[in-house]
């Protein structure tokens, strides 16, 4: 295939794409997998691709490489929370996914919930408490969930069941301040937004909690695409995903996760969070939804490169 020649919104030709991956977060291994998959797909689309494992010298490396576009395949803190986005804005290198503010808002679960509430998007109650407070006594009536306020991929999630006699014994590597939120029972579902379009709804089926292993291990979960749910719930997921994307000011591709308590009908549907840089691995949800809608993995990656810009 000939080298891709694509003009971005400023008229500049895109031929060389630097794919950022790895980094320092708890999701480093997932990011490496996402990055390699995206790099291979973009090469298949005709781009010259440079794989960059993001380290302390990232700005210096990018200054030397001078890519036309950065494809951000980082996950978790520093790569998904506005930090890398700020570097790319400073360097005036067009990049994929959401910008500084939307990335920071989405990564901060409590502040993103504030934005959702303001937009009339249903979420569960939550508070931010110190690790010591949470281990000393129940900070809300069980069942509830304890998790870092600024990590993804179900890293460091504790579920405190209704029958629990005491508060959770948290591991020493948990952050000092954590989110405690009301446990939302029901089915786990998700919807990808691509630009201004919600793609479809996936019902995520697991034998237990949709944890890190279930998300990324082969066979860890089963994905029903499209979800076999009432049309009213399907339509609500599509609407809420687009509204959540817009409430945070997201760009490019995002993915909104839901919980649905069937016994409560439409009132049982709540938004858990928005992922501004969804996983792009062989078992990831957004590429599956794209394929269902007739968008190949390569086409999705190419669209993100063409959509790249600064000032996002």
matplotlib code that plots the C-alpha trace (Angstrom):
import matplotlib.pyplot as plt

x = [0.0, 1.3, 2.1, -1.0, -1.3, -4.1, -4.7, -5.7, -8.1, -5.2, -4.3, -1.1, -0.3, -0.3, 2.1, 4.1, 2.2, 3.9, 1.9, 2.4, 2.2, 3.4, 4.0, 4.1, 0.5, -1.0, -2.3, 1.1, 0.7, -2.7, -1.4, 1.5, -1.0, -3.3, -0.4, 1.0, -2.4, -3.1, 0.4, -0.1, -3.5, -2.2, 0.7, -2.0, -3.7, -0.5, 0.9, 4.6, 4.3, 6.8, 6.1, 7.1, 7.2, 6.5, 9.2, 10.6, 12.2, 9.0, 9.0, 12.7, 11.9, 8.9, 10.9, 13.5, 10.9, 8.7, 5.6, 2.7, 0.2, 0.4, -1.9, -2.3, -2.6, -1.7, -4.1, -4.4, -2.7, -0.3, -1.5, -5.3, -5.7, -4.6, -0.8, 0.4, -2.3, -0.8, 2.7, 1.3, -0.6, 2.6, 4.5, 1.7, 1.5, -2.0, -3.2, -6.1, -8.8, -9.9, -8.1, -6.6, -9.8, -12.0, -9.3, -8.7, -12.4, -13.1, -10.2, -11.4, -14.4, -15.9, -15.7, -17.0, -20.0, -20.6, -20.6, -23.0, -25.4, -25.4, -26.4, -29.2, -27.2, -28.0, -25.1, -24.9, -24.0, -20.3, -17.9, -14.1, -12.5, -9.0, -7.7, -7.5, -11.2, -12.4, -10.5, -11.6, -15.4, -18.1, -18.3, -21.7, -24.1, -23.1, -23.1, -20.7, -17.6, -14.1, -11.8, -9.2, -10.6, -8.3, -7.5, -9.2, -9.5, -11.0, -7.6, -7.8, -11.6, -13.1, -16.7, -18.0, -21.0, -24.2, -23.3, -19.8, -19.2, -16.5, -14.8, -12.4, -8.8, -7.2, -3.8, -0.9, -0.5, -3.9, -3.9, -4.3, -7.7, -10.3, -13.8, -16.6, -19.8, -23.1, -23.0, -25.0, -26.4, -27.3, -25.9, -22.7, -23.2, -21.2, -21.6, -18.9, -19.1, -17.2, -17.3, -20.9, -22.3, -23.1, -22.3, -24.2, -24.7, -22.7, -23.9, -20.8, -21.3, -19.0, -19.1, -18.3, -17.2, -16.0, -12.4, -9.0, -8.7, -12.2, -11.5, -8.2, -7.7, -8.8, -12.2, -12.4, -15.7, -18.3, -19.6, -23.1, -23.2, -25.7, -27.1, -30.4, -32.2, -35.5, -35.5, -36.2, -33.0, -31.0, -32.0, -31.4, -27.8, -27.2, -28.6, -26.8, -23.4, -23.6, -24.7, -21.9, -19.4, -20.6, -21.0, -17.2, -16.3, -14.8, -13.4, -12.6, -13.6, -14.9, -16.7, -19.4, -20.0, -23.4, -25.1, -28.7, -30.9, -33.5, -36.0, -36.2, -36.6, -35.4, -34.8, -32.3, -29.9, -26.9, -23.7, -20.6, -17.9, -16.6, -13.3, -11.7, -9.2, -10.9, -8.8, -7.8, -6.7, -8.0, -10.6, -11.6, -15.1, -14.9, -13.3, -16.0, -18.7, -17.0, -17.0, -20.7, -21.3, -19.3, -16.1, -13.0, -10.3, -8.0, -10.7, -11.4, -7.7, -7.4, -10.5, -8.8, -5.7, -7.7, -9.7, -6.5, -5.9, -4.6, -7.0, -9.2]
y = [0.0, 3.5, 5.8, 7.5, 11.2, 12.7, 16.4, 17.4, 20.3, 22.8, 21.5, 19.8, 16.4, 13.4, 10.6, 9.9, 8.9, 8.4, 5.9, 6.6, 3.5, 2.0, 4.9, 4.8, 4.0, 0.8, 0.1, 0.0, -3.5, -2.8, 0.3, -1.6, -4.1, -1.3, 0.6, -2.4, -3.3, 0.3, 0.7, -2.5, -1.3, 2.2, 0.6, -1.4, 1.9, 3.1, 5.4, 5.5, 4.5, 5.1, 3.2, 5.3, 3.9, 7.1, 7.9, 10.9, 12.1, 12.0, 15.7, 15.4, 12.3, 13.8, 17.0, 14.7, 12.6, 15.4, 13.3, 14.7, 13.3, 11.6, 8.6, 8.4, 4.8, 5.5, 4.4, 5.6, 8.4, 10.8, 9.5, 9.8, 12.6, 15.6, 15.5, 14.2, 16.2, 19.4, 18.5, 17.9, 21.2, 23.0, 21.3, 22.0, 18.4, 17.3, 14.3, 11.8, 11.5, 14.1, 17.3, 18.5, 19.5, 16.6, 14.1, 15.5, 15.6, 12.1, 10.7, 12.4, 10.2, 12.5, 15.6, 13.8, 12.8, 16.4, 17.2, 14.4, 15.4, 19.0, 17.5, 15.4, 12.1, 9.5, 8.4, 6.7, 8.6, 8.8, 10.4, 10.9, 9.7, 8.9, 5.3, 5.5, 6.6, 3.8, 1.2, 2.5, 2.2, 2.0, 5.4, 4.5, 1.6, -1.5, -2.6, -0.1, 0.0, 1.4, 2.4, 5.0, 8.2, 8.5, 5.0, 2.9, -0.8, -1.8, -1.3, -1.4, -2.0, -3.4, -4.4, -4.4, -6.7, -6.0, -8.8, -7.4, -7.1, -4.5, -2.1, -3.4, -4.1, -2.1, -3.0, -0.7, 0.4, 2.0, 5.9, 8.0, 9.4, 7.1, 7.1, 5.2, 4.8, 3.1, -0.4, -0.5, -4.0, -5.4, -5.9, -4.2, -2.5, -0.1, 2.2, 3.7, 7.3, 8.1, 11.8, 12.7, 9.2, 6.5, 3.1, 0.4, -1.2, -4.2, -6.4, -7.7, -11.1, -12.5, -15.2, -12.6, -9.0, -7.3, -6.9, -6.4, -10.1, -10.2, -7.1, -8.2, -12.0, -14.1, -15.7, -13.4, -12.1, -12.6, -9.7, -9.6, -7.1, -5.7, -6.2, -8.2, -5.7, -3.7, -1.0, 1.6, 0.7, 0.4, 3.8, 5.3, 3.9, 5.4, 8.8, 8.9, 7.9, 10.8, 13.2, 12.1, 12.5, 16.0, 16.9, 16.4, 17.9, 14.7, 14.4, 11.5, 8.1, 7.6, 4.7, 5.1, 2.3, 1.5, -0.6, -1.6, -3.1, -4.9, -5.0, -1.1, -0.6, 2.7, 4.0, 1.3, 2.5, 4.6, 5.8, 4.5, 6.5, 7.7, 6.3, 8.9, 6.4, 3.1, -0.1, -1.1, -4.7, -7.9, -8.3, -4.6, -3.4, -0.3, -2.1, -4.8, -2.2, -0.6, -3.9, -4.4, -1.0, -1.8, 0.0, -2.1, -1.8, -0.2, 2.3, 3.2, 3.9, 5.9, 8.0, 8.9, 10.0, 12.1, 13.6, 14.5, 18.2, 20.6, 22.7, 19.8]
z = [0.0, -0.8, 2.1, 3.4, 2.5, 4.5, 5.0, 8.5, 9.4, 9.0, 5.6, 6.7, 5.2, 7.6, 6.8, 10.0, 13.1, 16.5, 18.7, 22.4, 24.6, 27.9, 30.3, 34.1, 35.1, 36.6, 33.1, 31.4, 30.1, 28.6, 27.0, 25.4, 24.0, 22.7, 21.2, 19.3, 17.9, 16.8, 15.3, 13.2, 12.0, 11.0, 9.1, 7.3, 6.4, 4.8, 7.5, 8.5, 12.2, 15.1, 18.3, 21.4, 24.9, 26.8, 29.4, 31.1, 27.9, 25.9, 24.9, 23.7, 21.7, 20.0, 19.2, 17.5, 15.7, 14.5, 13.8, 11.9, 14.4, 17.8, 18.3, 22.1, 23.2, 26.8, 29.5, 33.1, 34.9, 33.0, 29.7, 30.0, 32.6, 30.6, 31.4, 28.0, 26.3, 27.8, 26.5, 23.0, 23.1, 24.2, 21.4, 18.9, 17.8, 16.7, 18.8, 19.0, 21.6, 24.1, 25.1, 28.4, 30.3, 29.1, 29.9, 33.4, 34.1, 33.0, 34.9, 38.1, 38.9, 41.4, 39.3, 36.2, 38.3, 39.2, 35.5, 34.8, 37.6, 36.1, 32.8, 34.2, 33.7, 36.4, 38.7, 42.1, 45.3, 46.2, 48.6, 48.7, 51.9, 53.2, 53.2, 57.0, 57.4, 55.1, 57.0, 60.4, 59.9, 57.2, 55.6, 54.1, 54.5, 52.6, 49.9, 48.5, 46.3, 47.1, 44.3, 43.3, 42.1, 39.2, 37.8, 35.3, 34.1, 37.5, 39.2, 43.0, 43.2, 46.5, 46.8, 50.4, 50.5, 52.6, 55.0, 55.7, 59.5, 59.1, 56.7, 54.0, 54.7, 51.8, 50.4, 51.2, 47.6, 47.4, 47.2, 50.3, 49.1, 47.6, 46.2, 48.1, 46.1, 46.5, 44.9, 41.7, 41.1, 37.7, 34.2, 32.9, 29.6, 27.5, 24.5, 22.3, 20.9, 17.8, 17.0, 17.3, 16.9, 19.5, 17.9, 19.7, 23.2, 24.4, 27.2, 29.1, 30.6, 33.2, 35.9, 38.6, 38.9, 35.7, 37.1, 35.4, 34.5, 33.0, 30.9, 29.4, 29.7, 26.7, 27.7, 30.8, 29.6, 26.9, 24.9, 23.4, 20.5, 20.2, 23.7, 23.9, 26.0, 25.8, 23.1, 25.7, 27.6, 24.4, 23.3, 26.7, 26.7, 23.2, 24.3, 27.7, 26.2, 23.7, 26.4, 28.8, 26.0, 25.4, 29.1, 29.6, 26.3, 24.9, 21.4, 19.1, 20.6, 24.1, 25.8, 28.5, 31.0, 32.6, 35.2, 34.7, 37.4, 35.4, 38.3, 38.3, 34.6, 33.2, 36.7, 37.2, 34.5, 35.7, 34.2, 35.9, 34.0, 30.7, 29.3, 27.1, 25.7, 25.5, 25.2, 21.7, 22.4, 20.8, 23.6, 23.7, 23.5, 21.2, 18.2, 18.5, 18.4, 15.4, 13.5, 14.3, 12.7, 9.6, 10.7, 10.6, 13.3, 10.7, 9.6, 13.3, 13.9, 10.6, 11.5, 14.8, 13.0, 10.6, 13.5, 15.4, 16.3, 18.9, 21.0, 21.7]

ax = plt.figure().add_subplot(projection="3d")
ax.plot(x, y, z, "-o")
ax.set_aspect("equal")
plt.show()
